[in-house]
Structures are given as structure tokens and as C-alpha cells.
Amino acid sequence: MSQSAKRIVLASRPEGEPKPGNFRLEEYPVPTPGEGQLLLRTIWLSLDPYMRGRMSDGPSYSAPVPIDGVMEGGTVAEVVASNNPGFAKGDIVLAHSGWQQYGLSDGKGLRKVDPKIAPISTAVGVLGMPGMTAYTGLLEIGKPKAGETVVVAAASGAVGSAVGQIAKIKGARAVGIAGGKDKCDYVKNELGFDDCLDHRDPDLKAKLKDACPKGIDVYFENVGGKVFDTVFPLLNPFARIPVCGLIADYNTIFGKDTPTPPWANSIMRAILVKRLTFRGFIVSDFAAMFPDFIRDMPQWLKEGKLKHKEFVTEGIESAPEAFMGLLKGANFGKQLVRVGPDKV
Amino acid sequence: MSQSAKRIVLASRPEGEPKPGNFRLEEYPVPTPGEGQLLLRTIWLSLDPYMRGRMSDGPSYSAPVPIDGVMEGGTVAEVVASNNPGFAKGDIVLAHSGWQQYGLSDGKGLRKVDPKIAPISTAVGVLGMPGMTAYTGLLEIGKPKAGETVVVAAASGAVGSAVGQIAKIKGARAVGIAGGKDKCDYVKNELGFDDCLDHRDPDLKAKLKDACPKGIDVYFENVGGKVFDTVFPLLNPFARIPVCGLIADYNTIFGKDTPTPPWANSIMRAILVKRLTFRGFIVSDFAAMFPDFIRDMPQWLKEGKLKHKEFVTEGIESAPEAFMGLLKGANFGKQLVRVGPDKV
């Protein structure tokens, strides 16, 4: 094939907030699969906050995207040509082929997606990495008991929405924090959280206290910043804090302007006196829980106990702006880029 | 009995470092046990860092000692009179009768001490609360694996010395931190730690790095302060940090002069990126592990795998000064006050 395709590469590393100039749209020839390889056509590209980390070259659990490298990302793709006996033309797979229309793979790490279980886009959403992040972090670290209070921010997002709904399934009180009235209404009325507060509300502190009359037993930490500052004094003895993201801090963490958090002088004392557990994780740490996850979550979806919402932009060209928006909470639901049609 | 006895009460709450004026020596009549009560004669009083917390009235896991109240503390005592069928005159018990020569008890929470297993003073030391703090926090939270590196401060003290020796028993590398050459020599040569560093050494940072060439997998946190600042950057991915004390910070925590720690802006990021676990605990959280503890520790003592050292001052009058010294590391081994003779 000598057809041309489009991709987004990292043009330069951002200082603080990513800017359009940190990305570059490129045309490139659709590659031809070699021996054992297959050619993937991207249908859905998932945009996730962790990608902000990959744009910087500080120490992290993963190598950064190199300058001029294709931006990293999970995708749902169609196998359009295969020299690999494990995959046939027409297979739909979960891949990590990045911000591009076509990519090569040797088949490693690919997982076939069964379109009969749920729409294929859910393989990068509620039935994929974000859903499993919520499931594993909440159940393995947070361990909510019936009657306890679970707080999660970005509550209308891919991870947060699942955290609160799973907390409800386990009999806990779920309190969300989200940006704006529409998202909060959705979280309460559609997702069934017990309450949801707007993080921009100047009275957030008092309102969170009211929403958690028995304190906070589990705080699923995926945002950091002011939300954590507000949650911190309300943590109960023996509270568990799974930490899987700090989206509000990514730009300052990777930038230079880092104000001292208000809990700096008391966090170790609180850990001691309240017997708190803070534990960082990424979803791959709990790979062994995948069979449980893939048993429970589709079942809960089917039973209507677990709802999800997608926020879709069109075309690979839209990815940088959509990603910059995601970091500011401009999305309402799981952020996806529709890179190509389901079938061609 | 109208005999008179001595006790130490809390005269006032300290600001920062406790001063002699915060304590008061009192005489009081030896009380007479009522129905169901027994009279305890203190033989050994244990002095432990947690008592600093009880002198202040900030929020904690326990109520503070009231002003003019007897200072709290674990004791090994003789039952000298008993109206309680569970205890006989002459029994030796582990009690929590405080900084006084005689006290009453209704028998609740007392545990009989068998002088045949080990010297009775060990019931407040290596076979008591400090030993169990080390055993439970290290094994239940720290979970050291063979070949991993465990770091503990106050390494010649009651808790630290047990932590490092249990780490060795489990096949880990044990690195201690202690105050001064004598303590470090003891920790290395007598207790068998792989290394021990002086926290006053201006090169502590570089030396700790050298002593932990593969980084730190478990940091048993019982001191806080500069030691934690130094340990923090060396923590490995998936490191576990049981937090049971912050002795170096007690005076600033409970005082007013609290400098911002150097890790304030990076601790949450480190928890996330390195997948760290911080968990606070007190020994009673792991009461269910007592049978394991009391099976393993006396056995290890007998086999010579577990050594301990006591640092004894004489007479209840010596308790305040001994306690103030303990907070500064003036003790060398488990701090005890010999309040009375074994048998009278």
C-alpha cells in the first residue's frame, strides 16, 4: 500500500500545560506488515490523563514518548492485513498503537475484542483500562465496606464514574466531585451517586463535610490538587487512599510552579495518628484481577448497575485539542477520538 | 495500708520539648483495693516515645493524660493484694498502671507474666509492646522478602533493634540508623545488621545510598524528621513504609515551629509513580497476631537470633529525666525505670 495516513507526534516537551505547538500532525505512508506482523487500522483512540506524564522525561514508571515519536495511546483497531497466524483480517483488537490512523504490530499485547459483549469502544473505557483501574484500585486497596463513605473526583469521567458505581454496588455511600452543574446532575441522577459536588464551588469544603457526615473512609485519588486538600482533613481513622492519578497536579508537577500543599506538615502525622493507608498503583499491578473484572463488569453493565458515557471528537486531527481539554475537564464522559469508521 | 507512695503527674502541657516543670513528683497514700480490685506494686515502668503524644491534647488515637493526672505507661507489676478471683497475691502481671509505685486495677487488660520464659522486664520490651510493634508492622505491612533492603532508625532502641533482626531472620538486608558510634557498633556487631549509620553524620545521605546499593524496599518509620527526608529519595518502586512513630517530629508537631519538609511537593507523586504504600498503625491494630508473636519471638530469643538491650534508671523519681532523654536518644537500649525490687 502506498496510501498516506495521518498521525500526531510529540513536537516538543511542554513546560506546565501542554500547548498546540507541543504536537505536530504528520502524514506518513501506510506501512506494510513484515513477517509475523499485522497492520492495524485505528477505529477508536482513547485519551487518558496518564499521557501527560509520557510527554515529560522526568522519572516515571514508563519511558517518555521520544521527541518526534508518535503519541502513545490505547486504541481499538481493525486488523486490515495479517502475516500473523494469531490474527485474521477483520479481527477487532485492543491495541496500544497510539495517535495514528495505521500502525504495525507483532501481535504481542493485543487482545481480541468481542463486539457481541458490548460496543467495541468500551474496550478502552468501562471494560478497558479506565474501568479496570476503578475496579482494582477500589476493591483491592480501597476495600469499601457497606455503610462506609467513598469519595472520588472526576466523577463523571471514565475512572471516577466506575469507582462510585462500584462503591454503590458494594453498599457504600458514594460522593462524587466534578466540574460544573451538568456533570454533577449526571453523576447524581444518572449514575446514582448519593451526592456530587462542584469542585469550583467556593463552599466546597463545607459542602463536602455535609455530604460526608460520617467522614471519608475511602478516597480514590485520581486528581490531587485542591480536591485532595479538601478531602484530607475529613479522612477517617483507617481510611484507605488508592492513588492512581494526580491530574490537577500534572502541569505543576512537570512544570516549575509548585506551591507547598496545605497538608505538607501534617500528612505523616495523619498517617500515623489516623492509621491511614496511602498506596499508589497502576492498573497493570493488578493484572491478576482481570478474570474477576471481566466477569463482574459486563454483568453489571447488563444489569444496568453500571452506566457509562462517552465524549467523542472526530478525526485524528482533533486529538491534541481534545487531550488539552481533557486535562482541564472539558470532556463530559470518557474521552475518545473516532479515528476511523467501524468497518470499511 | 496507710503507707505513702510516689508518683509522677502531668503538671502542664509542654510546648515543643518537654521540660522538668511539665512533670510533678507527688506523694500519695497507697490505695486499698475494693471489691473485685487488686493492688499492683510497680516493678518496671516502660518509657516509650508515644507518651509524648499523651502529654498534648491535640487529636490522636488516645485521649491525653489530664493535667494533674498520673503519667500513662506500661508496667510490670506484682499483685500485692487481690480481691479478684483471677489474680493471686504474688502474681507478676503486665499492666498499664503508669508512672507510680502502686496502683489499683479491676483486672481488665492485665496479662500474667511467666518469669520462666524470660526476665519479666521483657514483657514491656522485646516480648511486649515494642517487640510486637516491630513484629507486626514489619511482617504485616513491610512484608520484607529475602534479598530486599529494610531500613530502620533508632536501630539500637526497643523497636528498631527488633525490626532489623527480624528482617535478617526473613533473609533481608538490614540497615540501621542510630545516634553515635557506640550505638552503631552495637547494631552492627552485636545485633548483626548489615550496616548502621550515624544520623548525625553530615554525609548521611551519601552513606545511606552506599549502604543501600539496591535502594530501599521497606522503611520502618519510627522517627520521621531528617531520617525520613534522607530515606525518601531512595525508596524503590513498590516500597512499603509502616509508620508507627515520628519521634523526631513530636516536639515540632506538638509545638509551633514546623518547617516544611523537603518532600512536601513530591510525596503524592512518589506514591503514584513508585507505587508506594504508606500505612500508619499502632500495635493494638494487630492484636490478632499476638499468638504468632508469642510463638516466634521467645523462640528466636532462645536461639540467639534476637538480642535486646535494656537501659535502666533507678526509682520513679528518675522517670521524667529518663523520658526527656529518651526523646533525644540519650538511652542506649530499651528505656526502663526500675521502680521497685522484683520481690519484697
HADDOCK unambig.tbl for C-alpha pairs under 7 A between the chains (distance, minus, plus):
assign (segid A and resid 60 and name CA) (segid B and resid 273 and name CA) 5.56 0.50 0.50
assign (segid A and resid 61 and name CA) (segid B and resid 273 and name CA) 5.83 0.50 0.50
assign (segid A and resid 61 and name CA) (segid B and resid 274 and name CA) 6.91 0.50 0.50
assign (segid A and resid 243 and name CA) (segid B and resid 272 and name CA) 5.74 0.50 0.50
assign (segid A and resid 244 and name CA) (segid B and resid 272 and name CA) 5.99 0.50 0.50
assign (segid A and resid 245 and name CA) (segid B and resid 272 and name CA) 6.77 0.50 0.50
assign (segid A and resid 258 and name CA) (segid B and resid 265 and name CA) 6.89 0.50 0.50
assign (segid A and resid 260 and name CA) (segid B and resid 264 and name CA) 6.53 0.50 0.50
assign (segid A and resid 260 and name CA) (segid B and resid 265 and name CA) 6.03 0.50 0.50
assign (segid A and resid 261 and name CA) (segid B and resid 264 and name CA) 7.00 0.50 0.50
assign (segid A and resid 261 and name CA) (segid B and resid 265 and name CA) 6.92 0.50 0.50
assign (segid A and resid 264 and name CA) (segid B and resid 260 and name CA) 6.53 0.50 0.50
assign (segid A and resid 264 and name CA) (segid B and resid 261 and name CA) 6.99 0.50 0.50
assign (segid A and resid 264 and name CA) (segid B and resid 264 and name CA) 5.00 0.50 0.50
assign (segid A and resid 265 and name CA) (segid B and resid 258 and name CA) 6.90 0.50 0.50
assign (segid A and resid 265 and name CA) (segid B and resid 260 and name CA) 6.04 0.50 0.50
assign (segid A and resid 265 and name CA) (segid B and resid 261 and name CA) 6.92 0.50 0.50
assign (segid A and resid 271 and name CA) (segid B and resid 279 and name CA) 6.38 0.50 0.50
assign (segid A and resid 271 and name CA) (segid B and resid 280 and name CA) 4.91 0.50 0.50
assign (segid A and resid 272 and name CA) (segid B and resid 243 and name CA) 5.73 0.50 0.50
assign (segid A and resid 272 and name CA) (segid B and resid 244 and name CA) 5.98 0.50 0.50
assign (segid A and resid 272 and name CA) (segid B and resid 245 and name CA) 6.76 0.50 0.50
assign (segid A and resid 272 and name CA) (segid B and resid 280 and name CA) 4.29 0.50 0.50
assign (segid A and resid 272 and name CA) (segid B and resid 281 and name CA) 6.25 0.50 0.50
assign (segid A and resid 273 and name CA) (segid B and resid 60 and name CA) 5.51 0.50 0.50
assign (segid A and resid 273 and name CA) (segid B and resid 61 and name CA) 5.78 0.50 0.50
assign (segid A and resid 274 and name CA) (segid B and resid 61 and name CA) 6.85 0.50 0.50
assign (segid A and resid 275 and name CA) (segid B and resid 279 and name CA) 6.34 0.50 0.50
assign (segid A and resid 275 and name CA) (segid B and resid 280 and name CA) 3.97 0.50 0.50
assign (segid A and resid 275 and name CA) (segid B and resid 281 and name CA) 4.90 0.50 0.50
assign (segid A and resid 276 and name CA) (segid B and resid 279 and name CA) 5.54 0.50 0.50
assign (segid A and resid 276 and name CA) (segid B and resid 280 and name CA) 5.40 0.50 0.50
assign (segid A and resid 277 and name CA) (segid B and resid 277 and name CA) 6.94 0.50 0.50
assign (segid A and resid 277 and name CA) (segid B and resid 278 and name CA) 5.58 0.50 0.50
assign (segid A and resid 277 and name CA) (segid B and resid 279 and name CA) 4.26 0.50 0.50
assign (segid A and resid 277 and name CA) (segid B and resid 280 and name CA) 6.59 0.50 0.50
assign (segid A and resid 278 and name CA) (segid B and resid 277 and name CA) 5.59 0.50 0.50
assign (segid A and resid 278 and name CA) (segid B and resid 278 and name CA) 5.10 0.50 0.50
assign (segid A and resid 278 and name CA) (segid B and resid 279 and name CA) 6.39 0.50 0.50
assign (segid A and resid 279 and name CA) (segid B and resid 271 and name CA) 6.40 0.50 0.50
assign (segid A and resid 279 and name CA) (segid B and resid 275 and name CA) 6.36 0.50 0.50
assign (segid A and resid 279 and name CA) (segid B and resid 276 and name CA) 5.54 0.50 0.50
assign (segid A and resid 279 and name CA) (segid B and resid 277 and name CA) 4.27 0.50 0.50
assign (segid A and resid 279 and name CA) (segid B and resid 278 and name CA) 6.39 0.50 0.50
assign (segid A and resid 280 and name CA) (segid B and resid 271 and name CA) 4.91 0.50 0.50
assign (segid A and resid 280 and name CA) (segid B and resid 272 and name CA) 4.29 0.50 0.50
assign (segid A and resid 280 and name CA) (segid B and resid 275 and name CA) 3.97 0.50 0.50
assign (segid A and resid 280 and name CA) (segid B and resid 276 and name CA) 5.40 0.50 0.50
assign (segid A and resid 280 and name CA) (segid B and resid 277 and name CA) 6.61 0.50 0.50
assign (segid A and resid 281 and name CA) (segid B and resid 272 and name CA) 6.24 0.50 0.50
assign (segid A and resid 281 and name CA) (segid B and resid 275 and name CA) 4.91 0.50 0.50
